[in-house]
Amino acid sequence: MACKAGMRGGCGRNATLAEPNTRLPRVASRHMRCAFCDKSSKGSTEHVIPRWAGRVLLDLPPTGVNPGGKRMTHRFTPGPNDPSPGFEWESDQPSLTTAAVCLDCNNGWLGDLESEMSSLAKPIILGEARALDAAEQRCIATWSYKTALMLQLVRRPDLRIIPKHRFRELYRQRRPPHDARIWIGSPCEAPAVHEASTEIRLAAPKMSIPGFFTVFAIGKLLALCAGRLAVGPEPIRPGSSVDTRRMVEVWPASLRPVQWPPPQPLMDLHPKRLVQLL
């Protein structure tokens, strides 16, 4: 894989890539079109980083910059095509929300996915050693892909990388697409929340295909998702030469258990470095 364009947005080590709740672009609260099911419905406030993840992060050292202050520093750093000013804020819990998800999705399949993930996430986010069976790999992969999509929703619409049809596809299938690949790794230092996305070119026989690359980290869990922007017949396998010393593939799920965390931690979370692992 090779990067096609520069980062559309970025963030510091202990940061979330978004604006605080009072500044996030919002859909009208009475009626909206859901990013996932595409139905016109009553909107809801959905936490992009779930509240249960914030409770797990309490077991890690604070990332806030002020001693005795809030536990987490959130930082918004605009990308090269984004005229928004950069700024920071602090909170004791991840405070990213979006109003682009309907109440039915929020309280239905998304709630079920969060419940399933929260039951196994604590040792993953804290970096504790364990084996992950096929069902756990599928859960982590689906949740990671969903979270990567949700993080797109806090960006301006013209700066989002992953197209709308990928949201609809996840709603229908309840799993990542067959042409995506998802890996997890463990950062050397545990950020509160860190996210970035970019466009890439995926190698296929005699051609290259537009794709996306998105990465986010919560504590000791870093999830890396890559796939194509549009569905097509070309046989591609993004990340076929991934560094297995630092990344564990969870999608497609392996029938055999995989070991968490990988043998070597990730020392550099800059997306241009991470994409080189593929």
Secondary structure by P-SEA (a helix, b strand, c coil): ccccccccccccccccccccccccccccccbbbbcccccccbbbbbccccaaaaaaaccccccccccccccbbbbbbbccccccccccccccccccccccccaaaaacaaaaaaaaaaacccccccbbbbbbcaaaaaaaaaaaaaaaaaaaaacccccccccaaaaaaaaacccccccbbbbbbbbcccccccbbbbbbbbbcccccccbbbbbbbcccbbbbbbbbccccccccccccccccccccccccccccccccccccccccccaaaaaaac
